[in-house]
Amino acid sequence: MGAMQRTKGQTGEREIAGILAELTGYSVKRRVRQHAGDSDLEGVPGWSVEIKRHASASRGDIRQWWAQAVAQAQRMGALPVLLYRRDRDQWRAVWPVAVHLGLQVAEMWSGYEWAVEGSPEAWAAVAREINVRRTT
C-alpha cells in the first residue's frame, strides 16, 4: 500500500470516527497502532469496526471487505460493522441482519447475503439500541 493510500485511509478513519461519535455519543477514535486483525476504530462497545475508502468500490470489493470485517469481529468476540465510502459519495454501513432478529451472529449468518446495508445513521441507531438491551 502506498503512502497516498495510507493517508486516504487514515483520513477516512478520522472522518467517520467523528461522525460515529456524534451519532452514538460514544468516544469513538481511530486506533492509532493497528495490528493485523484489529478493529480500525475503538470506542463502540460490542462492535468491531472496519473502515474502507476506495475510488470505486464494486459489489465484489464490498463482499470481500465484509468477510474481513466478520473474521476480525469473530476474533474479537464482537459484532461486525463495515463502513465504506467511494470517492465523492456518502458513507455506507454494512452489518449483520441477525442483530435485528435478536439472534447470535453465528457462522451461518455471517455471509454477505445475510448483511444489511444502510446509512451510518441507521447503523448507529441499531448499535445504540443493542447496547441498551445489553445493559438492561
SEKE-971668 format. One line per field, with one value per atom (N, C-alpha, C, O): residue number from 1; atom name; x, y, z. Coordinates in Angstrom, 2 decimals. Layout:
# residues N
kollum	[NUM,...]
tido	[CA,...]
xx	[X,...]
yy	[Y,...]
zz	[Z,...]
***
This chain:
# residues 136
kollum	[1,1,1,1,2,2,2,2,3,3,3,3,4,4,4,4,5,5,5,5,6,6,6,6,7,7,7,7,8,8,8,8,9,9,9,9,10,10,10,10,11,11,11,11,12,12,12,12,13,13,13,13,14,14,14,14,15,15,15,15,16,16,16,16,17,17,17,17,18,18,18,18,19,19,19,19,20,20,20,20,21,21,21,21,22,22,22,22,23,23,23,23,24,24,24,24,25,25,25,25,26,26,26,26,27,27,27,27,28,28,28,28,29,29,29,29,30,30,30,30,31,31,31,31,32,32,32,32,33,33,33,33,34,34,34,34,35,35,35,35,36,36,36,36,37,37,37,37,38,38,38,38,39,39,39,39,40,40,40,40,41,41,41,41,42,42,42,42,43,43,43,43,44,44,44,44,45,45,45,45,46,46,46,46,47,47,47,47,48,48,48,48,49,49,49,49,50,50,50,50,51,51,51,51,52,52,52,52,53,53,53,53,54,54,54,54,55,55,55,55,56,56,56,56,57,57,57,57,58,58,58,58,59,59,59,59,60,60,60,60,61,61,61,61,62,62,62,62,63,63,63,63,64,64,64,64,65,65,65,65,66,66,66,66,67,67,67,67,68,68,68,68,69,69,69,69,70,70,70,70,71,71,71,71,72,72,72,72,73,73,73,73,74,74,74,74,75,75,75,75,76,76,76,76,77,77,77,77,78,78,78,78,79,79,79,79,80,80,80,80,81,81,81,81,82,82,82,82,83,83,83,83,84,84,84,84,85,85,85,85,86,86,86,86,87,87,87,87,88,88,88,88,89,89,89,89,90,90,90,90,91,91,91,91,92,92,92,92,93,93,93,93,94,94,94,94,95,95,95,95,96,96,96,96,97,97,97,97,98,98,98,98,99,99,99,99,100,100,100,100,101,101,101,101,102,102,102,102,103,103,103,103,104,104,104,104,105,105,105,105,106,106,106,106,107,107,107,107,108,108,108,108,109,109,109,109,110,110,110,110,111,111,111,111,112,112,112,112,113,113,113,113,114,114,114,114,115,115,115,115,116,116,116,116,117,117,117,117,118,118,118,118,119,119,119,119,120,120,120,120,121,121,121,121,122,122,122,122,123,123,123,123,124,124,124,124,125,125,125,125,126,126,126,126,127,127,127,127,128,128,128,128,129,129,129,129,130,130,130,130,131,131,131,131,132,132,132,132,133,133,133,133,134,134,134,134,135,135,135,135,136,136,136,136]
tido	[N,CA,C,O,N,CA,C,O,N,CA,C,O,N,CA,C,O,N,CA,C,O,N,CA,C,O,N,CA,C,O,N,CA,C,O,N,CA,C,O,N,CA,C,O,N,CA,C,O,N,CA,C,O,N,CA,C,O,N,CA,C,O,N,CA,C,O,N,CA,C,O,N,CA,C,O,N,CA,C,O,N,CA,C,O,N,CA,C,O,N,CA,C,O,N,CA,C,O,N,CA,C,O,N,CA,C,O,N,CA,C,O,N,CA,C,O,N,CA,C,O,N,CA,C,O,N,CA,C,O,N,CA,C,O,N,CA,C,O,N,CA,C,O,N,CA,C,O,N,CA,C,O,N,CA,C,O,N,CA,C,O,N,CA,C,O,N,CA,C,O,N,CA,C,O,N,CA,C,O,N,CA,C,O,N,CA,C,O,N,CA,C,O,N,CA,C,O,N,CA,C,O,N,CA,C,O,N,CA,C,O,N,CA,C,O,N,CA,C,O,N,CA,C,O,N,CA,C,O,N,CA,C,O,N,CA,C,O,N,CA,C,O,N,CA,C,O,N,CA,C,O,N,CA,C,O,N,CA,C,O,N,CA,C,O,N,CA,C,O,N,CA,C,O,N,CA,C,O,N,CA,C,O,N,CA,C,O,N,CA,C,O,N,CA,C,O,N,CA,C,O,N,CA,C,O,N,CA,C,O,N,CA,C,O,N,CA,C,O,N,CA,C,O,N,CA,C,O,N,CA,C,O,N,CA,C,O,N,CA,C,O,N,CA,C,O,N,CA,C,O,N,CA,C,O,N,CA,C,O,N,CA,C,O,N,CA,C,O,N,CA,C,O,N,CA,C,O,N,CA,C,O,N,CA,C,O,N,CA,C,O,N,CA,C,O,N,CA,C,O,N,CA,C,O,N,CA,C,O,N,CA,C,O,N,CA,C,O,N,CA,C,O,N,CA,C,O,N,CA,C,O,N,CA,C,O,N,CA,C,O,N,CA,C,O,N,CA,C,O,N,CA,C,O,N,CA,C,O,N,CA,C,O,N,CA,C,O,N,CA,C,O,N,CA,C,O,N,CA,C,O,N,CA,C,O,N,CA,C,O,N,CA,C,O,N,CA,C,O,N,CA,C,O,N,CA,C,O,N,CA,C,O,N,CA,C,O,N,CA,C,O,N,CA,C,O,N,CA,C,O,N,CA,C,O,N,CA,C,O,N,CA,C,O,N,CA,C,O,N,CA,C,O,N,CA,C,O,N,CA,C,O,N,CA,C,O,N,CA,C,O,N,CA,C,O,N,CA,C,O,N,CA,C,O,N,CA,C,O,N,CA,C,O,N,CA,C,O,N,CA,C,O,N,CA,C,O,N,CA,C,O]
xx	[0.85,0.00,0.89,1.83,0.60,1.39,1.04,0.03,1.90,1.71,0.40,-0.29,0.04,-1.22,-2.42,-3.38,-2.38,-3.49,-3.61,-4.71,-2.44,-2.46,-3.05,-3.87,-2.62,-3.12,-4.62,-5.36,-5.08,-6.51,-7.28,-8.34,-6.75,-7.40,-7.45,-8.48,-6.35,-6.30,-7.26,-7.93,-7.32,-8.24,-9.68,-10.51,-9.99,-11.33,-11.68,-12.81,-10.72,-10.95,-11.25,-12.16,-10.49,-10.74,-12.10,-12.84,-12.43,-13.71,-14.89,-15.79,-14.89,-16.03,-16.04,-17.11,-14.87,-14.83,-15.59,-16.35,-15.37,-16.08,-17.58,-18.37,-17.95,-19.37,-20.01,-21.09,-19.36,-19.93,-19.97,-20.90,-18.98,-19.00,-20.22,-20.90,-20.49,-21.65,-22.96,-23.90,-23.03,-24.26,-24.54,-25.70,-23.48,-23.69,-23.53,-24.07,-22.79,-22.50,-21.31,-20.94,-20.70,-19.51,-18.27,-18.29,-17.19,-15.90,-15.21,-14.38,-15.56,-15.04,-13.77,-13.72,-12.73,-11.44,-10.80,-11.08,-9.95,-9.15,-8.13,-7.47,-8.00,-6.99,-5.64,-5.42,-4.76,-3.51,-2.55,-2.00,-2.35,-1.43,-2.25,-2.71,-2.43,-3.23,-2.33,-1.28,-2.77,-2.12,-3.11,-4.31,-2.61,-3.49,-4.60,-4.32,-5.84,-6.97,-7.58,-8.57,-7.01,-7.57,-8.71,-8.73,-9.64,-10.69,-10.05,-9.10,-10.56,-10.00,-10.32,-9.53,-11.48,-11.89,-12.12,-12.42,-11.98,-12.31,-13.30,-13.37,-14.07,-15.00,-16.47,-17.31,-16.80,-18.19,-18.33,-17.93,-18.89,-18.95,-19.63,-20.73,-18.95,-19.54,-19.41,-19.87,-18.80,-18.70,-17.25,-16.43,-16.94,-15.66,-15.88,-16.66,-15.21,-15.48,-14.37,-13.20,-14.74,-13.81,-14.16,-15.33,-13.15,-13.35,-12.62,-11.48,-13.29,-12.67,-13.02,-14.16,-12.00,-12.18,-11.64,-10.55,-12.39,-11.96,-12.52,-13.62,-11.78,-12.22,-13.54,-14.45,-13.65,-14.87,-15.07,-14.73,-15.60,-15.78,-16.86,-17.98,-16.53,-17.51,-18.23,-17.80,-19.30,-20.01,-19.05,-19.12,-18.17,-17.18,-16.21,-15.85,-15.79,-14.92,-15.63,-15.05,-16.88,-17.64,-17.83,-17.71,-18.11,-18.25,-16.94,-16.97,-15.82,-14.50,-14.24,-13.75,-14.55,-14.35,-15.24,-14.84,-16.47,-17.39,-16.80,-16.85,-16.25,-15.63,-14.50,-14.34,-13.72,-12.64,-13.22,-12.70,-14.26,-14.89,-15.43,-15.29,-16.07,-16.65,-15.54,-15.66,-14.48,-13.38,-12.74,-12.44,-12.55,-11.97,-12.88,-12.40,-14.18,-15.13,-15.18,-15.28,-15.11,-15.13,-13.92,-14.04,-12.76,-11.55,-11.71,-11.19,-12.42,-12.59,-13.79,-13.95,-14.65,-15.87,-16.85,-17.54,-16.91,-17.77,-18.64,-18.49,-19.55,-20.38,-19.64,-18.98,-19.75,-19.04,-19.87,-21.09,-19.17,-19.77,-18.68,-17.53,-19.06,-18.18,-18.73,-19.90,-17.89,-18.26,-17.34,-16.12,-17.92,-17.11,-17.64,-18.80,-16.74,-17.13,-16.35,-15.12,-17.08,-16.46,-16.12,-16.73,-15.16,-14.81,-16.05,-16.83,-16.21,-17.32,-18.70,-19.65,-18.78,-20.05,-20.22,-19.35,-21.34,-21.63,-21.16,-20.98,-20.95,-20.60,-21.76,-22.92,-21.45,-22.44,-21.99,-20.79,-22.94,-22.65,-23.24,-24.31,-22.53,-22.98,-22.86,-21.82,-23.95,-23.95,-24.83,-25.60,-24.72,-25.46,-26.95,-27.34,-27.78,-29.23,-29.64,-30.69,-28.82,-29.14,-29.39,-30.17,-28.75,-28.95,-30.39,-30.88,-31.06,-32.45,-33.42,-34.55,-32.95,-33.80,-33.55,-34.15,-32.68,-32.36,-31.56,-31.57,-30.87,-30.10,-28.62,-28.14,-27.92,-26.47,-25.95,-26.53,-24.89,-24.29,-23.40,-22.21,-23.99,-23.27,-22.69,-22.96,-21.92,-21.26,-22.27,-21.99,-23.41,-24.36,-24.98,-25.52,-24.90,-25.47,-24.41,-24.72,-23.17,-22.09,-21.78,-21.00,-22.35,-22.11,-22.72,-23.65,-22.19,-22.66,-24.15,-24.84,-24.64,-26.07,-26.96,-28.16,-26.36,-27.09,-26.75,-26.86,-26.34,-25.98,-26.99,-27.66,-27.08,-27.94,-27.03,-25.98,-27.42,-26.65,-27.54,-28.69,-26.99,-27.74,-26.81,-25.60,-27.38,-26.60,-25.91,-26.33,-24.86,-24.25,-25.26,-25.19,-26.19,-27.22,-28.10,-28.43,-28.47,-29.29,-28.52,-29.06,-27.25,-26.45,-26.27,-26.36,-26.01,-25.81,-27.06,-26.94,-28.24,-29.47,-29.55,-29.95,-29.16,-29.15,-28.13,-28.43,-26.93,-25.87,-26.28,-26.05,-26.89,-27.35,-28.40,-28.36,-29.36,-30.44,-29.90,-30.31,-28.98,-28.40,-27.65,-27.74,-26.91,-26.16,-27.09,-26.76,-28.25,-29.24,-29.78,-29.93,-30.09,-30.61,-29.60,-29.98,-28.32,-27.27,-27.18,-26.84,-27.47,-27.31,-28.58,-28.55,-29.67,-30.92,-31.29,-32.30]
yy	[-1.18,0.00,1.23,1.32,2.17,3.38,4.40,4.29,5.41,6.46,7.21,7.55,7.47,8.18,7.36,7.92,6.04,5.18,5.14,5.19,5.06,5.06,6.36,6.35,7.47,8.78,8.87,9.36,8.41,8.42,7.58,7.99,6.40,5.54,6.16,6.10,6.76,7.39,8.58,8.79,9.35,10.49,9.99,10.57,8.92,8.33,7.82,8.00,7.20,6.70,7.84,7.75,8.93,10.08,10.70,11.08,10.82,11.41,10.62,11.19,9.30,8.51,8.36,8.21,8.39,8.35,9.55,9.41,10.72,11.92,11.81,12.20,11.30,11.12,10.14,10.42,9.00,7.99,8.48,8.16,9.26,9.82,10.72,10.68,11.53,12.42,11.63,11.97,10.57,9.79,8.90,8.69,8.37,7.39,7.98,7.46,9.08,9.63,8.96,9.32,7.99,7.32,8.10,8.89,7.87,8.47,7.57,6.74,7.74,6.90,7.52,8.71,6.69,7.19,6.19,4.99,6.70,5.86,5.12,5.71,3.82,3.03,3.37,3.04,4.02,4.50,3.35,3.29,2.47,1.34,0.12,-0.63,-0.06,-1.17,-2.36,-2.22,-3.51,-4.77,-5.58,-5.31,-6.55,-7.40,-7.95,-8.50,-7.79,-8.31,-7.33,-7.65,-6.13,-5.11,-4.37,-4.22,-3.91,-3.02,-1.69,-1.26,-1.03,0.26,1.38,2.31,1.27,2.29,1.63,0.43,2.41,1.91,2.86,4.05,2.33,3.17,2.84,3.42,1.91,1.49,0.12,-0.89,0.07,-1.19,-2.32,-2.16,-3.47,-4.67,-4.77,-5.75,-3.78,-3.76,-3.70,-3.00,-4.43,-4.36,-3.58,-4.00,-2.45,-1.51,-1.56,-1.33,-1.88,-1.90,-0.73,-0.54,0.05,1.23,1.05,0.59,1.40,1.33,2.59,3.04,3.15,4.24,3.73,3.17,3.91,3.39,4.28,4.83,4.42,5.28,4.80,5.60,3.52,2.99,1.54,0.61,1.37,0.04,-0.73,-0.24,-1.94,-2.81,-3.64,-3.68,-4.29,-5.20,-6.29,-6.71,-6.75,-7.77,-7.26,-8.00,-5.99,-5.38,-5.35,-5.71,-4.92,-4.80,-6.18,-6.33,-7.18,-8.55,-9.01,-9.63,-8.71,-9.08,-8.33,-8.92,-7.04,-6.25,-6.77,-6.80,-7.17,-7.71,-8.99,-9.16,-9.87,-11.09,-10.75,-11.40,-9.73,-9.29,-8.77,-9.09,-7.97,-7.41,-8.52,-8.46,-9.53,-10.64,-11.44,-11.75,-11.78,-12.55,-11.79,-12.37,-10.51,-9.67,-9.64,-9.77,-9.46,-9.40,-10.73,-10.74,-11.84,-13.15,-13.31,-13.85,-12.86,-12.93,-12.08,-12.43,-10.97,-10.05,-10.39,-9.82,-11.31,-11.61,-10.45,-10.17,-9.78,-8.60,-8.75,-9.70,-7.81,-7.76,-6.98,-5.99,-7.41,-6.70,-5.57,-5.66,-4.50,-3.44,-2.94,-2.71,-2.79,-2.26,-0.90,-0.78,0.12,1.44,1.75,1.70,2.09,2.37,3.59,3.97,4.19,5.35,5.34,5.22,5.47,5.68,7.17,8.00,7.48,8.89,9.67,9.18,10.85,11.75,11.12,11.41,10.28,9.63,9.70,10.20,9.20,9.21,7.92,6.90,7.98,6.79,5.82,6.23,4.53,3.45,2.50,2.37,1.84,0.88,-0.47,-0.56,-1.53,-2.91,-3.62,-3.58,-4.29,-5.02,-6.26,-6.35,-7.22,-8.48,-8.32,-7.69,-8.89,-8.84,-9.56,-9.26,-10.49,-11.27,-10.37,-10.75,-9.21,-8.34,-7.81,-7.50,-7.72,-7.26,-8.36,-8.09,-9.59,-10.74,-11.25,-12.24,-10.59,-11.00,-12.28,-12.98,-12.60,-13.84,-13.58,-12.47,-14.61,-14.53,-14.50,-15.14,-13.79,-13.75,-14.98,-14.94,-16.05,-17.31,-17.37,-16.50,-18.38,-18.51,-18.50,-17.90,-19.14,-19.19,-17.82,-17.61,-16.91,-15.58,-14.56,-13.38,-14.98,-14.02,-13.73,-12.82,-14.46,-14.20,-12.87,-12.37,-12.33,-11.05,-11.08,-10.07,-12.25,-12.37,-12.19,-11.99,-12.25,-12.06,-10.72,-10.55,-9.77,-8.45,-7.41,-7.57,-6.35,-5.21,-4.04,-3.85,-3.25,-2.06,-0.84,-0.83,0.18,1.41,2.56,2.47,3.62,4.80,4.60,3.76,5.36,5.31,5.69,5.19,6.58,6.98,5.78,5.59,4.97,3.78,2.78,2.25,2.53,1.60,2.11,1.34,3.41,3.98,3.78,3.49,3.92,3.69,2.24,1.95,1.32,-0.11,-0.37,-1.06,0.16,-0.05,0.47,-0.19,1.66,2.22,1.33,1.06,0.86,0.01,-1.32,-1.77,-1.92,-3.19,-2.99,-3.83,-1.91,-1.66,-1.35,-1.67,-0.73,-0.51,-1.86,-2.08,-2.75,-4.08,-4.87,-5.59,-4.73,-5.45,-5.02,-5.82,-3.74,-3.20,-3.30,-2.99,-3.72,-3.83,-5.27,-5.55]
zz	[0.00,0.00,0.00,0.79,-0.88,-1.00,0.07,0.76,0.18,1.18,0.97,1.93,-0.30,-0.58,-0.13,0.41,-0.35,0.07,1.59,2.14,2.29,3.76,4.29,5.20,3.71,4.14,3.90,4.76,2.74,2.42,3.44,3.91,3.76,4.74,6.12,6.79,6.56,7.88,7.95,8.96,6.87,6.81,6.89,7.60,6.17,6.22,7.61,8.07,8.28,9.64,10.60,11.42,10.50,11.38,11.06,11.98,9.79,9.38,9.94,10.56,9.74,10.18,11.70,12.30,12.35,13.81,14.38,15.34,13.80,14.26,14.03,14.88,12.88,12.56,13.55,14.08,13.79,14.70,16.14,16.87,16.55,17.90,18.07,19.10,17.05,17.09,17.09,17.82,16.29,16.16,17.36,17.73,17.98,19.07,20.45,21.42,20.56,21.87,22.54,23.66,21.88,22.42,22.02,21.07,22.75,22.41,21.38,21.74,20.12,19.04,18.50,18.16,18.42,17.96,17.01,17.05,16.17,15.28,16.12,16.98,15.87,16.57,15.91,14.74,16.65,16.09,15.78,14.68,16.71,16.49,16.11,16.97,14.82,14.33,14.00,13.37,14.44,14.09,13.26,13.28,12.56,11.76,12.66,13.73,12.23,13.00,13.97,14.62,14.08,14.96,14.28,13.06,15.08,14.60,14.23,14.89,13.19,12.78,13.76,13.93,14.41,15.38,16.74,16.82,17.78,19.11,19.76,19.42,20.69,21.43,21.24,21.92,20.34,20.18,20.84,20.26,22.04,22.79,22.03,21.49,21.99,21.39,19.89,19.30,19.24,17.78,17.34,17.94,16.30,15.63,14.34,13.49,14.20,13.12,12.07,12.38,10.84,9.72,8.80,8.45,8.40,7.57,6.24,6.21,5.15,3.83,3.04,3.04,2.37,1.41,0.09,0.05,-0.97,-2.26,-3.36,-3.22,-4.42,-5.53,-6.11,-6.31,-6.38,-7.00,-6.55,-7.28,-5.38,-4.80,-5.54,-5.73,-5.97,-6.62,-5.56,-4.40,-5.94,-5.03,-4.54,-3.39,-5.45,-5.07,-4.01,-3.09,-4.14,-3.12,-1.77,-0.74,-1.78,-0.53,0.09,1.31,-0.72,-0.22,0.45,1.51,-0.17,0.37,1.68,2.65,1.71,2.94,4.06,5.22,3.69,4.70,5.32,6.54,4.49,5.00,5.97,7.00,5.63,6.52,7.84,8.91,7.77,8.98,9.87,11.09,9.27,10.03,10.72,11.91,9.99,10.58,11.74,12.78,11.55,12.59,13.82,14.95,13.61,14.72,15.47,16.70,14.75,15.40,16.31,17.41,15.87,16.72,17.97,19.03,17.84,18.97,19.84,20.92,19.38,20.12,20.08,21.06,18.93,18.78,17.54,16.78,17.36,16.16,15.08,15.38,13.82,12.75,12.17,12.04,11.82,11.00,10.06,10.45,8.81,7.78,7.38,7.04,7.43,6.92,5.77,5.91,4.63,3.46,2.73,2.86,1.96,1.16,-0.14,-0.15,-1.22,-2.53,-2.64,-1.98,-3.47,-3.69,-4.15,-4.97,-3.61,-3.95,-3.71,-4.43,-2.69,-2.35,-0.83,-0.12,-0.35,1.07,1.73,1.06,3.04,3.81,3.81,3.87,3.76,3.85,4.95,5.22,5.59,6.66,6.29,5.69,6.65,6.45,7.79,8.44,8.21,9.48,9.34,8.39,10.28,10.14,10.44,11.42,9.57,9.77,11.06,11.63,11.51,12.72,13.94,14.82,14.00,15.16,15.22,16.31,14.08,14.05,14.47,14.85,14.39,14.72,16.12,16.54,16.85,18.21,18.27,19.28,17.19,17.12,17.32,17.10,17.75,17.81,16.37,15.49,16.14,14.81,14.70,15.03,14.24,14.07,12.66,11.83,12.42,11.12,9.96,8.92,10.13,9.03,8.72,7.64,9.66,9.47,9.06,8.91,8.89,8.69,7.22,6.94,6.29,4.88,4.43,5.06,3.36,2.86,2.52,2.62,2.11,1.78,3.01,2.88,4.21,5.47,6.10,7.31,5.27,5.78,5.32,4.30,6.09,5.80,5.44,6.06,4.46,4.14,4.29,3.85,4.93,5.13,5.44,5.23,5.93,6.27,7.62,8.41,7.89,9.23,10.32,11.44,9.98,10.95,11.33,12.50,10.33,10.60,11.45,12.41,11.10,11.89,13.32,14.27,13.49,14.83,15.69,16.89,15.11,15.86,16.32,17.45,15.44,15.78,16.88,17.85,16.74,17.73,19.10,20.11,19.14,20.42,21.05,22.25,20.24,20.76,21.30,22.36,20.57,21.02,22.32,23.22,22.44,23.67,24.84,25.98,24.58,25.63,26.10,27.30,25.14,25.50,26.34,27.26,26.02,26.76,28.20,29.07,28.46,29.81,30.66,31.85,30.05,30.84,31.07,31.71]
***
